Amino acid sequence: MAIRPLIVGTLFVGLFVALIVSIAWIDKSQPTHEPVPLAPAPERPIPTPTQ
């Protein structure tokens, strides 16, 4: 009887399906990541020292 190849094939197909499902299972409710600026923009221009 070919029991061992049947078990190995079933496990392989199960792992393949699990991989495809895990890649496709992305939480669509979360917003896409947008880069955050390092520092907030000043509300008014910073005065430069005069010479």
N, C-alpha and C positions, 0 to 999 in steps of 0.2 A: 504494500500500500504506500502511496505517496503522501503520507501525512506531513512529514517534515517540510517539503517544499510548499505545501499548501499553507502551513503556519507561517513560514518565512515570507511568502508572497503576501499573505493577509497583513502581516505586520508592516511590510514595506509600503503597501498601499495605504494603510492607516496612518503611518508617519507622513507620507506624502500629502494626504488629505489634511492632516493636522497642520502641516507647514503652510499649505495654501490658505487654510482658514485663518491661521494666526497672522499671515501677511495681510489678508483682506480685512481683518477685524481691526479697523482704525476708528477711534472715537471721533465721529464727525461733529459732536456738539462742542468740542473745544475749538477756540479760534486758532488760526494759524499763527505761528510765532513770528512776531515782528521785532526787529532789533530795537533795543531801548537806547536812547542817546546816553552818553557818558555823564553829561551834566545838563541840567535844564537851561534853556535859553534865558538870558537876563531880560527882565521886563523893560528896562531902560538901558541905553548904551552906557558902557563903563567909561567914565571920563579918563582921558589919557593925560599924563602930566605934561605941562608945557615947558619948553626950555627957555 
